[in-house]
Amino acid sequence: MRLAAAFGLLPDFRSAIGVALWPTILAVWRAPSLLFRPQGLSRLFMSRVWNSFGNGVDEAGRDTKQALITPHAYGVVLDLGAGGSLEHNEGGYGFI
């Protein structure tokens, strides 16, 4: 792997952290018990990242998916993504 390719992900990481860190900190402030549920904390953070970047990533990979899937698929084909979105509601946190 070239050095430029290895460091090419850094701006993406910075953007993801910039989008998701502050809302995650606010969620922990409102519900400190999230600190004892690392899986819930991770889901909350990643839901913010995927809400921001998911559509762009999906659109960017559309041609590749079509080239890989279309010649080999028939019938109904499901494109399963990252999953639901974890959002805060009055009763706590849950998937929407």
Buried (B, 14 or more C-beta within 10 A) or exposed (E): EEEEEEEEEEEEEEEBEEBBEEBBEEBBEEBEEBEEEEEBBEBBBBBBBBBBBBEEEBEEEEEEEEEEEEEEEEEEEEEEEBEEBBBBEEEEBEEE
